[in-house]
Amino acid sequence: MTKLVEAIEEVERLAKASGKRTGRGGGGISPKERWYQLMGYLAQVLDGVLKNFDLEGVKAKMDQMEITLDELQRTTQTAG
């Protein structure tokens, strides 16, 4: 995750330093626009990683809650 953030920061630095005009054969897109496209893509990847990371944490907590609930149900049935 840290490497993704570092890459985004590096691409931003490169985008700020790059030219606004396209060279011959550049497809009509300036180098600055291409760097910002890459930065947007990296930001989307980071967003996906963070969502998956958060989802894994929620799953782990739900699994622990299910184990606790099962233990409580067994304890209650034994006591009753």
ABEGO torsion letter per residue (X at the ends): XAAAAAAAAAAAAAAAABBABBBBGAGGBBAAAAAAAAAAAAAAAAAAAAAAAAAAAAAAAAAAAAAAAAAAAAAAAAAX
